[in-house]
Amino acid sequence: MSLSVWVPIVGLLTLGALFALFSVGIAPIVGPKRFNRAKLEAYECGIEPSPQPVGGGRFPIKFYLTAMLFIIFDIEIIFLFPWAVHFDALGLFGFVEMVLFIGMVSIAYAYEWRRGGLDWN
């Protein structure tokens, strides 16, 4: 394989990097500089930010359960899609492995359910 195959890829990566560096470098020069109190405050969905303790506040477990739910969905999709594409080639071994995988994922779903991660109120 010759190096001429890689020239367009390297050229496109170089062009992208130059554009990114140019955009970041030129923005402070040509961008507007109208600062006010509202722009300098922390943004919390359009409401006034609530005061936080000095060491930071505790997050409710609901945030972590939601993140865990997204991770479970991602891992499930990452393994289920290739398995479904090559289902015929994997045979009985692939089927048994996927049943075990779905069993383990079901344990994670059961934990989420018991902890209230699926209640969206």
N, C-alpha and C positions, 0 to 999 in steps of 0.2 A: 504494500500500500504506500503510495507516494504522499509527500507532504502537501501536494496541491489540493488534496481533498479537505485538509484542515484550514486552508487559507480563508474561505468564506466564513467559517465559524469563528476563527480568531478575529477576523475583520469586524464581524457583527458584535462580538463581545467588546472589542476595543471601542467601537462606535457607541455602544450603549454606556460603557464606563465614562467616556468623554462627555456624552450628553448629561449624565448624572452629575459629574463633577462640575460641568459648566452651569447647570441649573442651580446647584447648591451654592456655587461661588458667586453667581450674578444676582441671586435673589436679595441679599442684603443691600446691594448697591442700587438696584432699580425698584425695589419694593417700597410700598408706602410705609411711612414712619409716624403714624398717628396713634400714639399710645394713650389709653385712658384707664381709669380704675377698673372698669368692667373687663377689659381685655387682659389685664394682668392678674385677675383672680382665677382661682381654680374653677373649672367647669364641671357642674354636676347636673346634667340633664335639664338645664334651664332653671333650676331652683337654687336658692341660696345655699352655699355649702354649710353643712353642719359642723360645729366645732369638734375637733378631735383631741383626745388626750395627748400629752407630750410624747409618750412612747408609742403612739399609734393605737388605734382601737382594735377590738376583736371583731373578726368577720363571722357572721352567722354560718353555720354548717351548710346552709342551703347553697351558698356559693360553691363550696367544694363538691357537694353532691351533683350540682349541675355540670361542673367541669368533669367529674367522673363519668357522668352519663354520656357526654360528648366523646370522651376517650373510649368508652365501651363501644359506642356506635362506630367510631373510626376503625378500631381494631377488628370489629366484626366485618365491616365492609372490605377491609384490606385482605382478609383471608377468605371471605365467601365468594368474592367476584372471580379470582383466579381458579378457585375450586369448581365453580359453576362452568367456567369456560372449558376446563379440561376434565370434566366429570367422567367421560367415557374412558379416557386413558388411565385414570387412577384406579378404577375398579373397586373391589371390595375394601382394599386397604384405605383408599381415599375416603370412602363412605364412613368407615369406622372411625377414622381420625376426625372427620368433620362432626360426627355425632358426639365424640368426646369434647371437641372444641365448643360446640353449642351447649353441651352440658356445663362446661366451666363458665361460659358467658352467662348462662342462666343463673348460676350462683351469684354473679355480680349484679344481675338485674334484680334478683330476689333481695340482695342486700340494699340496693337502691330503693326498692319498694318499701321495705321494712323501715328504713330511715326517713321516709317521706320525700324522697327525691323526685317522685313522679307526681306529687301534688303541686299543681301550678297556681296556688292561690297566694 
